[in-house]
Amino acid sequence: MEARFLAGKKILVCGGCGFMGSDFILTLLERVKDAEVVNVDALTYAADPNNLKDADTRRYRFVKGDIADGMLMQKLMKDADAVVNFAAETHVDRSIHTPAEAFIRTNILGVHALLEALRASPHIERMIHISTDEVWGDLPLDSKEKFTEDSPFRPNSPYAASKAGGDLLIRSYVRTHHVPVIVTHSVNNFGPRQYPEKLIPFFTMRALQGKTVPLYGTGKNMRDWLHVDDHSEAVLTVMEKGELGMVYNISQQKEYSNIFIAKNILRILKKPESLIEYVKDRPGHDLKYAVDSSKLRALGWKPRYSLEDKLPEVVEWYKKNVREGSTAANAHIGL
C-alpha cells in the first residue's frame, strides 16, 4: 500500500494497548516509516502495554487516559493530523452478566467526548472509528443474506446496543456538524495477543489445562473470522482511500460455526473432542453474522490470510505465551 495520506503524519490512536489497537500501531509504524503515533489508553483489564514493547520509541508515545475525558482528548488532538478510535468495551458476556455502565461510558459517552473534541480541532483531517458487525443483530443460520453498510441496526446485546449508540452519534455529527469521520464495521478478529476471554484463546487455554470447552447451545452459531493483521491493513486502506462520512465493512466473507472452531482447536492441540461440553445458551445469543465487504475491496483491500491457515499458528502462540494458570480460563465464553 502506498501511504500518501499517512506519510509524515501524527496519528492519535485511542485504545492502542488492546489486541486490535496494538496490532494496528505496529503495522502503521512498520508500513509508514515517517509516521508518528500517540497512543492514549485507559489501561482497563484487557489492555496490555507489553503488546507494544517492540514499537519504535522514536516515533511512538504512550499517554494513560480515558477517551471520555474531553479536555484531554482536545489537548491530544492539537498535535495530531488524524485519529483512530479502537477504545471500547467489547466483551458481550460481560455486558450481559454484569451491569453495562462501563459499556455506556466508553462506547457512547466516550465517543461523544471524541466528537466534541474533534469539533474543536478543525486541523484534524480524519477520524476512523472502529465498530462491529454486531450492531445489525443476526441472521438465520440458513440465510444467504449478508449485512451491508446500509443494513438497519438491530442490536441484541447491551454491548452491541452501546456500539450502535456510538455509531448513531457519529452519523448525527457527520450530518449536522460535518466532522471528518469514517466508520468501519468489522467481523470477529483473531490473532496473537488477544485477551483470553475471547473465543479462540479461551478455548485454547481451557483445552491446554485439560478442562472442558463449553459451547453455548448447539454450537452451530456462525461467525466470520478475520486475522487481526488483515484488519489493520483494512484500516490503513480506509485512512488512505476512504471517503469522509462513509461506512466500510471489513470481513473475510466466509462463516464458520463455533463447533468448527472448537473441534479444530482440539485437533491442533491433539486433545479429544470429548472435552466439548454443551452448556445452556446465553440470553439473546446471535445466530449468524455474515458481512459484505465489497465496498472496501473496491478500494484495493482484500484479506491475505484464512482461518484455516492461521489458526494453528495462533493456537501455538497462546500455548507458548499465556500462563496455564490464567484466570481467563475460568471466564465467560467470548464471542
Order of alpha helices (4+ residues) and beta strands (2+ residues): beta-alpha-beta-beta-alpha-beta-alpha-alpha-alpha-beta-alpha-beta-beta-alpha-beta-beta-alpha-beta-beta-alpha-beta-alpha-alpha
